Amino acid sequence: MKEYATIELLKKLVSYDTTSWKSNLALIEFLVDYLRQYNISPEVIYNADRTKANLLATIGPVDRPGIILSGHTDVVPVTGQDWSHDPFDMHQCGDRLYGRGTADMKGFVACVLAAVPAFARADLTEPLHLAFSYDEETGCTGVISLIEHIQAMAIKPRACIVGEPTGMKVVNSHKGIFHLLTRVYGLEAHSSTDRGVNAVMYAADMISFLSGLAREMRDRTPAINGFDPPYTTVHVGRIKGGIASNITPSYCEFEWDVRPLPGAGQDEILTRFDRYVADDIVPAMQARAPGYGRVETEILVHVPSLLPESGASVETLVLALANQNDVAVVSYGTEAGIFQTTGGVPTVVCGPGSILQAHRPDEYIDVSQLAQCDAFLGRLLTLIKNPD
């Protein structure tokens, strides 16, 4: 049976356009066929309308704690980006491999697949669980059903390695994500009468309040060192409201984003915002026109932060596999926080590639990064197999 090199597998994975708003089933079918060649029986976990799926596969004994290797199969869109080549036809130029998803994060998945034959042949002392998800790029929603299956295991995994691009550094902590939508309902009137409830202007007051919170966060002494930026960020990215300059707008909405530092007070910004709205904004709106004036805030995405577990066995394990002595932190979110908090599995992030190349046109990964990950997985095999 032919065994494929990591680069060959990466080219195949990139060829599947798994942009988050599209199906990933063709890629999942390829993974199923590939794993079955090595007598591995993967479980496919579909979404409600069976247009997307997670994959969970176990290699080795199931009666002992094991290690999860986790990656997501979806990629961000290429629409509107200026690519030098077809983003779904990986090409090599020098020591770089270009294509959508090479860094984020099909490079890691390719490394894992290339290592499968060796793991499948070995007499493993503990199981290796392959966990590949969908819809990570749209809020880490797809992984939830996968984690439910992991929770149902009779014997829980002892560690999870999420292979997001870290340059093969061991990351033990990252910020969380709140993506929110605030809707403001006022009362229309002719602008000259000054009798309406101006949803846009009250939204502007709320955005000004968030700007003040953002400044306060920047001025705080960091609770955890190493983050860039070293504080919780607050950002408003979109606003829409009104239909004409001479009509008091009855509706406005704005989307905003909070990236809290790990630790206590993850929901501080949202709590303080809600209090300000309830105590100041809504009473002011209703004083203008009794019975009018309403504000709703919806959490569109919540990704928990990854809390550091310094000295934990998973951290010690992955530091040894990566031949490193120190851990790092990152400001972007991953599924690691969900594995840790919802799944109850000690988790770190470590994978090939640079986040600086992710989501950009001409995304690429260095061949040397894949080689480092291949060696990392080789050391893992040596660790969890019985001597010949």
DRENDO-1510 file (C-alpha; in Angstrom, 1 decimal, always signed):
<recs>
REC; n; res; u; v; w
REC; 1; MET; +0.0; +0.0; +0.0 .
REC; 2; LYS; +1.4; +3.4; -1.0 .
REC; 3; GLU; +2.2; +5.8; +1.8 .
REC; 4; TYR; +1.9; +9.5; +1.0 .
REC; 5; ALA; +4.2; +12.2; +2.1 .
REC; 6; THR; +2.9; +15.2; +4.0 .
REC; 7; ILE; +3.3; +17.6; +1.0 .
REC; 8; GLU; +1.3; +15.2; -1.2 .
REC; 9; LEU; -1.5; +15.0; +1.4 .
REC; 10; LEU; -1.5; +18.8; +1.9 .
REC; 11; LYS; -2.0; +19.4; -1.8 .
REC; 12; LYS; -4.9; +17.0; -1.8 .
REC; 13; LEU; -6.5; +18.7; +1.2 .
REC; 14; VAL; -6.1; +22.2; -0.2 .
REC; 15; SER; -7.8; +21.0; -3.4 .
REC; 16; TYR; -11.1; +20.7; -1.5 .
REC; 17; ASP; -12.7; +24.1; -1.3 .
REC; 18; THR; -14.0; +23.9; +2.3 .
REC; 19; THR; -14.7; +27.6; +2.8 .
REC; 20; SER; -16.9; +27.8; +5.9 .
REC; 21; TRP; -20.1; +28.6; +4.0 .
REC; 22; LYS; -19.7; +25.5; +1.8 .
REC; 23; SER; -19.9; +21.8; +2.6 .
REC; 24; ASN; -16.8; +19.9; +3.8 .
REC; 25; LEU; -18.3; +16.5; +3.0 .
REC; 26; ALA; -16.0; +15.7; +0.1 .
REC; 27; LEU; -13.0; +16.2; +2.2 .
REC; 28; ILE; -14.5; +14.1; +5.0 .
REC; 29; GLU; -15.2; +11.3; +2.6 .
REC; 30; PHE; -11.6; +11.4; +1.5 .
REC; 31; LEU; -10.5; +11.2; +5.1 .
REC; 32; VAL; -12.8; +8.2; +5.7 .
REC; 33; ASP; -11.5; +6.3; +2.7 .
REC; 34; TYR; -7.9; +7.1; +3.6 .
REC; 35; LEU; -8.2; +5.9; +7.2 .
REC; 36; ARG; -10.1; +2.7; +6.3 .
REC; 37; GLN; -7.0; +1.7; +4.2 .
REC; 38; TYR; -5.3; +1.2; +7.6 .
REC; 39; ASN; -8.2; -0.6; +9.3 .
REC; 40; ILE; -9.3; +2.5; +11.1 .
REC; 41; SER; -13.0; +3.0; +11.4 .
REC; 42; PRO; -13.8; +6.7; +11.7 .
REC; 43; GLU; -17.1; +8.0; +13.1 .
REC; 44; VAL; -18.7; +10.8; +11.0 .
REC; 45; ILE; -20.7; +13.3; +13.0 .
REC; 46; TYR; -23.1; +15.3; +10.7 .
REC; 47; ASN; -24.7; +18.6; +11.3 .
REC; 48; ALA; -28.5; +18.9; +11.4 .
REC; 49; ASP; -29.0; +19.1; +7.7 .
REC; 50; ARG; -26.1; +16.7; +6.8 .
REC; 51; THR; -24.2; +19.3; +4.8 .
REC; 52; LYS; -21.2; +19.3; +7.0 .
REC; 53; ALA; -19.5; +16.8; +9.4 .
REC; 54; ASN; -16.9; +16.2; +12.0 .
REC; 55; LEU; -14.7; +13.2; +12.0 .
REC; 56; LEU; -13.5; +11.2; +15.1 .
REC; 57; ALA; -11.2; +8.2; +14.7 .
REC; 58; THR; -9.3; +6.2; +17.3 .
REC; 59; ILE; -6.0; +4.3; +16.7 .
REC; 60; GLY; -4.9; +1.8; +19.4 .
REC; 61; PRO; -6.5; +0.5; +22.6 .
REC; 62; VAL; -9.8; +2.1; +23.7 .
REC; 63; ASP; -9.6; +0.9; +27.3 .
REC; 64; ARG; -7.0; +3.5; +28.4 .
REC; 65; PRO; -6.7; +7.3; +28.4 .
REC; 66; GLY; -5.4; +8.7; +25.2 .
REC; 67; ILE; -4.3; +11.8; +23.3 .
REC; 68; ILE; -6.4; +13.9; +20.9 .
REC; 69; LEU; -4.9; +15.4; +17.8 .
REC; 70; SER; -7.4; +18.1; +16.8 .
REC; 71; GLY; -7.7; +20.2; +13.6 .
REC; 72; HIS; -10.4; +22.0; +11.7 .
REC; 73; THR; -11.2; +21.3; +8.1 .
REC; 74; ASP; -12.8; +24.6; +7.1 .
REC; 75; VAL; -11.0; +27.7; +5.7 .
REC; 76; VAL; -11.8; +31.4; +5.4 .
REC; 77; PRO; -13.1; +32.8; +2.0 .
REC; 78; VAL; -10.8; +34.0; -0.8 .
REC; 79; THR; -13.5; +36.3; -2.2 .
REC; 80; GLY; -12.1; +39.7; -3.0 .
REC; 81; GLN; -8.5; +38.7; -2.3 .
REC; 82; ASP; -5.7; +39.1; -4.9 .
REC; 83; TRP; -4.1; +35.7; -5.3 .
REC; 84; SER; -1.2; +35.1; -7.6 .
REC; 85; HIS; -2.4; +31.5; -8.3 .
REC; 86; ASP; -5.5; +29.4; -7.8 .
REC; 87; PRO; -5.8; +29.3; -4.0 .
REC; 88; PHE; -7.2; +25.7; -4.2 .
REC; 89; ASP; -4.3; +24.3; -6.3 .
REC; 90; MET; -1.3; +24.3; -3.9 .
REC; 91; HIS; +2.0; +25.2; -5.6 .
REC; 92; GLN; +5.5; +25.3; -4.3 .
REC; 93; CYS; +7.9; +28.2; -4.8 .
REC; 94; GLY; +11.2; +27.7; -3.1 .
REC; 95; ASP; +10.6; +26.5; +0.4 .
REC; 96; ARG; +7.1; +27.8; +0.6 .
REC; 97; LEU; +3.8; +26.0; -0.2 .
REC; 98; TYR; +1.0; +28.4; -1.3 .
REC; 99; GLY; -2.7; +27.7; -1.0 .
REC; 100; ARG; -5.7; +28.5; +1.1 .
REC; 101; GLY; -5.5; +26.5; +4.3 .
REC; 102; THR; -1.8; +25.6; +4.1 .
REC; 103; ALA; -1.1; +27.4; +7.3 .
REC; 104; ASP; -4.6; +27.5; +8.9 .
REC; 105; MET; -4.7; +24.6; +9.3 .
REC; 106; LYS; -4.6; +21.9; +6.8 .
REC; 107; GLY; -0.8; +21.7; +7.2 .
REC; 108; PHE; -1.3; +20.1; +10.6 .
REC; 109; VAL; -4.0; +17.7; +9.3 .
REC; 110; ALA; -1.7; +16.6; +6.5 .
REC; 111; CYS; +1.1; +15.9; +9.0 .
REC; 112; VAL; -1.3; +13.8; +11.1 .
REC; 113; LEU; -2.5; +11.9; +8.0 .
REC; 114; ALA; +1.1; +11.2; +6.9 .
REC; 115; ALA; +1.8; +9.7; +10.3 .
REC; 116; VAL; -1.3; +7.5; +10.4 .
REC; 117; PRO; +0.4; +4.4; +8.7 .
REC; 118; ALA; +3.1; +4.3; +11.3 .
REC; 119; PHE; +0.7; +4.7; +14.2 .
REC; 120; ALA; -1.6; +2.1; +12.7 .
REC; 121; ARG; +1.2; -0.5; +12.4 .
REC; 122; ALA; +2.5; +0.1; +16.0 .
REC; 123; ASP; +1.5; -1.6; +19.1 .
REC; 124; LEU; +0.3; +1.5; +21.0 .
REC; 125; THR; +0.3; +1.7; +24.8 .
REC; 126; GLU; -2.6; +4.2; +24.7 .
REC; 127; PRO; -5.0; +5.4; +22.0 .
REC; 128; LEU; -4.5; +8.3; +19.6 .
REC; 129; HIS; -7.8; +10.1; +18.8 .
REC; 130; LEU; -8.0; +12.1; +15.5 .
REC; 131; ALA; -10.6; +14.9; +15.8 .
REC; 132; PHE; -11.3; +17.0; +12.8 .
REC; 133; SER; -14.1; +19.6; +12.9 .
REC; 134; TYR; -16.1; +22.0; +10.8 .
REC; 135; ASP; -17.1; +25.7; +11.2 .
REC; 136; GLU; -14.1; +26.7; +13.3 .
REC; 137; GLU; -13.7; +29.9; +11.3 .
REC; 138; THR; -17.3; +31.0; +11.9 .
REC; 139; GLY; -17.2; +30.7; +15.7 .
REC; 140; CYS; -16.0; +27.2; +16.7 .
REC; 141; THR; -19.6; +26.0; +16.5 .
REC; 142; GLY; -19.0; +22.7; +14.7 .
REC; 143; VAL; -16.7; +21.2; +17.3 .
REC; 144; ILE; -19.4; +21.1; +20.0 .
REC; 145; SER; -21.0; +17.9; +18.7 .
REC; 146; LEU; -17.6; +16.3; +18.3 .
REC; 147; ILE; -16.8; +17.1; +22.0 .
REC; 148; GLU; -20.1; +15.6; +23.0 .
REC; 149; HIS; -18.9; +12.3; +21.5 .
REC; 150; ILE; -15.6; +12.7; +23.4 .
REC; 151; GLN; -17.4; +13.3; +26.6 .
REC; 152; ALA; -19.4; +10.1; +26.0 .
REC; 153; MET; -16.2; +8.0; +25.9 .
REC; 154; ALA; -16.0; +5.4; +28.7 .
REC; 155; ILE; -12.4; +6.5; +29.3 .
REC; 156; LYS; -11.7; +10.1; +28.8 .
REC; 157; PRO; -8.6; +11.3; +26.9 .
REC; 158; ARG; -5.8; +12.7; +29.1 .
REC; 159; ALA; -4.6; +15.4; +26.7 .
REC; 160; CYS; -5.5; +17.3; +23.6 .
REC; 161; ILE; -3.1; +19.0; +21.1 .
REC; 162; VAL; -4.8; +21.5; +18.9 .
REC; 163; GLY; -2.6; +22.0; +15.8 .
REC; 164; GLU; -3.4; +25.7; +15.0 .
REC; 165; PRO; -0.4; +27.5; +13.5 .
REC; 166; THR; +2.0; +28.5; +16.3 .
REC; 167; GLY; +5.3; +28.0; +14.5 .
REC; 168; MET; +5.5; +24.8; +16.5 .
REC; 169; LYS; +5.7; +26.7; +19.7 .
REC; 170; VAL; +3.8; +25.3; +22.7 .
REC; 171; VAL; +0.9; +27.7; +23.5 .
REC; 172; ASN; -0.8; +27.1; +26.8 .
REC; 173; SER; -3.1; +30.1; +26.9 .
REC; 174; HIS; -5.1; +32.3; +24.5 .
REC; 175; LYS; -7.8; +35.0; +24.7 .
REC; 176; GLY; -11.5; +34.3; +24.4 .
REC; 177; ILE; -13.9; +35.8; +21.9 .
REC; 178; PHE; -17.3; +37.5; +22.3 .
REC; 179; HIS; -18.9; +38.5; +19.0 .
REC; 180; LEU; -22.0; +40.5; +19.7 .
REC; 181; LEU; -24.9; +42.3; +17.9 .
REC; 182; THR; -26.7; +45.1; +19.5 .
REC; 183; ARG; -30.1; +46.2; +18.1 .
REC; 184; VAL; -31.6; +49.6; +19.0 .
REC; 185; TYR; -35.3; +50.3; +18.5 .
REC; 186; GLY; -36.5; +53.9; +18.5 .
REC; 187; LEU; -39.4; +55.9; +17.0 .
REC; 188; GLU; -39.6; +57.5; +13.6 .
REC; 189; ALA; -40.5; +61.1; +13.2 .
REC; 190; HIS; -39.8; +64.1; +10.9 .
REC; 191; SER; -36.4; +65.3; +12.0 .
REC; 192; SER; -37.6; +68.9; +12.3 .
REC; 193; THR; -40.1; +68.0; +15.0 .
REC; 194; ASP; -37.5; +66.5; +17.5 .
REC; 195; ARG; -40.2; +64.2; +18.7 .
REC; 196; GLY; -38.7; +60.9; +17.6 .
REC; 197; VAL; -36.4; +58.5; +19.5 .
REC; 198; ASN; -33.2; +58.5; +17.5 .
REC; 199; ALA; -31.9; +54.9; +17.4 .
REC; 200; VAL; -28.6; +56.0; +15.6 .
REC; 201; MET; -27.7; +58.6; +18.2 .
REC; 202; TYR; -28.4; +56.4; +21.1 .
REC; 203; ALA; -26.3; +53.7; +19.4 .
REC; 204; ALA; -23.6; +56.3; +19.1 .
REC; 205; ASP; -23.8; +56.9; +22.9 .
REC; 206; MET; -23.4; +53.1; +23.5 .
REC; 207; ILE; -20.4; +53.0; +21.1 .
REC; 208; SER; -18.8; +55.9; +22.9 .
REC; 209; PHE; -19.3; +54.0; +26.2 .
REC; 210; LEU; -17.6; +51.0; +24.7 .
REC; 211; SER; -14.7; +53.2; +23.5 .
REC; 212; GLY; -14.3; +54.3; +27.1 .
REC; 213; LEU; -14.1; +50.7; +28.3 .
REC; 214; ALA; -11.5; +50.0; +25.6 .
REC; 215; ARG; -9.4; +52.8; +26.9 .
REC; 216; GLU; -9.8; +51.6; +30.4 .
REC; 217; MET; -8.7; +48.1; +29.4 .
REC; 218; ARG; -5.6; +49.5; +27.7 .
REC; 219; ASP; -4.6; +51.3; +30.9 .
REC; 220; ARG; -4.9; +48.4; +33.2 .
REC; 221; THR; -1.9; +46.5; +34.5 .
REC; 222; PRO; -1.8; +43.1; +32.6 .
REC; 223; ALA; -3.0; +40.2; +34.7 .
REC; 224; ILE; -1.1; +37.8; +32.5 .
REC; 225; ASN; +2.1; +38.7; +30.7 .
REC; 226; GLY; +3.0; +37.8; +27.2 .
REC; 227; PHE; -0.1; +38.8; +25.2 .
REC; 228; ASP; +0.1; +41.2; +22.3 .
REC; 229; PRO; -1.8; +43.4; +22.9 .
REC; 230; PRO; -1.5; +42.8; +26.7 .
REC; 231; TYR; -5.1; +43.7; +27.5 .
REC; 232; THR; -8.7; +42.9; +26.8 .
REC; 233; THR; -9.7; +44.5; +23.5 .
REC; 234; VAL; -13.1; +46.1; +22.7 .
REC; 235; HIS; -13.9; +46.8; +19.0 .
REC; 236; VAL; -16.9; +47.9; +17.0 .
REC; 237; GLY; -16.7; +46.7; +13.5 .
REC; 238; ARG; -20.0; +47.5; +11.8 .
REC; 239; ILE; -23.0; +49.9; +12.2 .
REC; 240; LYS; -26.2; +50.3; +10.2 .
REC; 241; GLY; -29.2; +52.5; +10.7 .
REC; 242; GLY; -31.5; +55.1; +9.3 .
REC; 243; ILE; -33.0; +55.6; +5.9 .
REC; 244; ALA; -32.7; +59.3; +5.2 .
REC; 245; SER; -31.1; +62.4; +6.8 .
REC; 246; ASN; -34.5; +64.0; +7.6 .
REC; 247; ILE; -36.1; +61.0; +9.2 .
REC; 248; THR; -35.5; +60.2; +12.8 .
REC; 249; PRO; -34.2; +56.6; +12.6 .
REC; 250; SER; -36.3; +54.0; +14.4 .
REC; 251; TYR; -33.7; +51.3; +14.1 .
REC; 252; CYS; -29.9; +50.9; +14.3 .
REC; 253; GLU; -27.6; +47.9; +14.8 .
REC; 254; PHE; -23.9; +47.5; +15.4 .
REC; 255; GLU; -21.6; +44.5; +15.7 .
REC; 256; TRP; -18.9; +44.5; +18.2 .
REC; 257; ASP; -16.1; +42.2; +19.5 .
REC; 258; VAL; -14.5; +41.6; +22.8 .
REC; 259; ARG; -11.3; +39.5; +23.2 .
REC; 260; PRO; -10.9; +39.0; +27.0 .
REC; 261; LEU; -7.7; +37.9; +28.7 .
REC; 262; PRO; -7.9; +34.5; +30.3 .
REC; 263; GLY; -8.9; +34.2; +33.9 .
REC; 264; ALA; -11.7; +35.8; +36.0 .
REC; 265; GLY; -14.0; +38.4; +34.6 .
REC; 266; GLN; -14.5; +37.1; +31.1 .
REC; 267; ASP; -17.9; +38.7; +30.9 .
REC; 268; GLU; -16.9; +42.0; +32.6 .
REC; 269; ILE; -17.3; +44.2; +29.4 .
REC; 270; LEU; -20.7; +42.7; +28.5 .
REC; 271; THR; -22.0; +43.0; +32.1 .
REC; 272; ARG; -21.0; +46.7; +32.4 .
REC; 273; PHE; -22.4; +47.4; +28.9 .
REC; 274; ASP; -25.8; +45.8; +29.9 .
REC; 275; ARG; -25.9; +47.8; +33.1 .
REC; 276; TYR; -25.2; +51.1; +31.3 .
REC; 277; VAL; -27.9; +50.3; +28.8 .
REC; 278; ALA; -30.4; +49.5; +31.5 .
REC; 279; ASP; -29.6; +52.4; +33.8 .
REC; 280; ASP; -28.9; +55.2; +31.3 .
REC; 281; ILE; -29.9; +54.4; +27.7 .
REC; 282; VAL; -33.3; +52.8; +27.9 .
REC; 283; PRO; -34.7; +55.3; +30.5 .
REC; 284; ALA; -33.5; +58.2; +28.4 .
REC; 285; MET; -35.1; +56.7; +25.3 .
REC; 286; GLN; -38.4; +56.1; +27.0 .
REC; 287; ALA; -38.5; +59.5; +28.5 .
REC; 288; ARG; -38.5; +60.9; +25.0 .
REC; 289; ALA; -41.5; +58.8; +24.0 .
REC; 290; PRO; -43.2; +56.6; +26.7 .
REC; 291; GLY; -43.6; +53.1; +25.5 .
REC; 292; TYR; -40.7; +53.4; +22.9 .
REC; 293; GLY; -37.1; +52.7; +23.3 .
REC; 294; ARG; -35.7; +49.2; +23.4 .
REC; 295; VAL; -32.2; +47.7; +23.2 .
REC; 296; GLU; -31.3; +44.0; +22.6 .
REC; 297; THR; -27.8; +42.5; +22.6 .
REC; 298; GLU; -27.3; +39.0; +21.2 .
REC; 299; ILE; -24.1; +37.0; +21.6 .
REC; 300; LEU; -23.4; +35.6; +18.1 .
REC; 301; VAL; -20.2; +33.8; +19.0 .
REC; 302; HIS; -18.6; +32.9; +22.3 .
REC; 303; VAL; -15.3; +31.1; +22.3 .
REC; 304; PRO; -13.9; +30.5; +25.8 .
REC; 305; SER; -10.3; +31.5; +26.5 .
REC; 306; LEU; -7.6; +28.8; +27.0 .
REC; 307; LEU; -6.5; +28.9; +30.6 .
REC; 308; PRO; -2.9; +28.1; +31.4 .
REC; 309; GLU; -2.4; +24.8; +33.2 .
REC; 310; SER; +1.3; +25.4; +34.2 .
REC; 311; GLY; +3.0; +22.2; +35.1 .
REC; 312; ALA; +0.1; +20.0; +33.9 .
REC; 313; SER; +1.0; +16.7; +32.3 .
REC; 314; VAL; -0.2; +17.9; +28.8 .
REC; 315; GLU; +2.1; +20.9; +29.0 .
REC; 316; THR; +5.0; +18.7; +30.0 .
REC; 317; LEU; +4.2; +16.2; +27.3 .
REC; 318; VAL; +4.0; +18.7; +24.4 .
REC; 319; LEU; +7.1; +20.6; +25.6 .
REC; 320; ALA; +9.1; +17.4; +25.4 .
REC; 321; LEU; +7.6; +16.5; +22.0 .
REC; 322; ALA; +8.5; +20.0; +20.6 .
REC; 323; ASN; +12.0; +20.0; +22.2 .
REC; 324; GLN; +11.2; +23.2; +24.0 .
REC; 325; ASN; +11.5; +24.5; +27.6 .
REC; 326; ASP; +9.1; +27.5; +27.5 .
REC; 327; VAL; +5.4; +28.1; +26.7 .
REC; 328; ALA; +3.9; +31.0; +24.8 .
REC; 329; VAL; +0.5; +32.7; +24.7 .
REC; 330; VAL; -1.5; +34.1; +21.7 .
REC; 331; SER; -4.3; +36.6; +21.2 .
REC; 332; TYR; -6.3; +34.7; +18.7 .
REC; 333; GLY; -8.9; +32.2; +19.7 .
REC; 334; THR; -9.0; +28.4; +18.9 .
REC; 335; GLU; -11.1; +25.4; +19.8 .
REC; 336; ALA; -8.6; +24.6; +22.6 .
REC; 337; GLY; -10.7; +26.6; +25.1 .
REC; 338; ILE; -13.7; +24.5; +24.2 .
REC; 339; PHE; -11.9; +21.2; +24.6 .
REC; 340; GLN; -10.6; +22.5; +28.0 .
REC; 341; THR; -13.8; +23.9; +29.4 .
REC; 342; THR; -16.6; +21.9; +27.8 .
REC; 343; GLY; -14.7; +18.7; +27.1 .
REC; 344; GLY; -12.8; +18.7; +30.4 .
REC; 345; VAL; -9.6; +17.6; +28.5 .
REC; 346; PRO; -6.3; +19.3; +29.4 .
REC; 347; THR; -5.3; +21.1; +26.2 .
REC; 348; VAL; -2.5; +23.0; +24.6 .
REC; 349; VAL; -2.0; +24.5; +21.1 .
REC; 350; CYS; +1.0; +23.5; +18.9 .
REC; 351; GLY; +1.1; +23.3; +15.2 .
REC; 352; PRO; +3.0; +24.2; +12.0 .
REC; 353; GLY; +2.9; +27.5; +10.2 .
REC; 354; SER; +2.5; +31.2; +11.2 .
REC; 355; ILE; -0.8; +32.9; +12.1 .
REC; 356; LEU; +0.6; +35.9; +10.2 .
REC; 357; GLN; +0.1; +34.0; +7.0 .
REC; 358; ALA; -3.5; +32.9; +7.8 .
REC; 359; HIS; -6.5; +34.5; +6.2 .
REC; 360; ARG; -4.3; +36.4; +3.7 .
REC; 361; PRO; -4.0; +36.2; -0.1 .
REC; 362; ASP; -1.1; +33.9; -1.1 .
REC; 363; GLU; -1.3; +32.1; +2.3 .
REC; 364; TYR; +1.7; +29.8; +2.7 .
REC; 365; ILE; +3.5; +27.5; +5.0 .
REC; 366; ASP; +7.2; +26.8; +5.1 .
REC; 367; VAL; +8.3; +23.2; +4.2 .
REC; 368; SER; +10.5; +23.3; +7.3 .
REC; 369; GLN; +7.4; +23.8; +9.5 .
REC; 370; LEU; +5.9; +20.7; +8.2 .
REC; 371; ALA; +9.1; +18.8; +8.8 .
REC; 372; GLN; +9.2; +20.0; +12.4 .
REC; 373; CYS; +5.6; +18.8; +12.8 .
REC; 374; ASP; +6.4; +15.4; +11.2 .
REC; 375; ALA; +9.3; +15.0; +13.7 .
REC; 376; PHE; +7.0; +16.1; +16.6 .
REC; 377; LEU; +4.6; +13.3; +15.7 .
REC; 378; GLY; +7.4; +10.8; +15.2 .
REC; 379; ARG; +8.5; +11.5; +18.8 .
REC; 380; LEU; +4.9; +11.0; +19.9 .
REC; 381; LEU; +4.8; +7.6; +18.3 .
REC; 382; THR; +8.1; +6.6; +20.0 .
REC; 383; LEU; +6.5; +7.7; +23.3 .
REC; 384; ILE; +3.3; +5.8; +23.1 .
REC; 385; LYS; +4.3; +2.5; +21.4 .
REC; 386; ASN; +5.6; -0.7; +22.9 .
REC; 387; PRO; +9.3; -1.3; +22.0 .
REC; 388; ASP; +9.7; -3.7; +19.0 .
</recs>
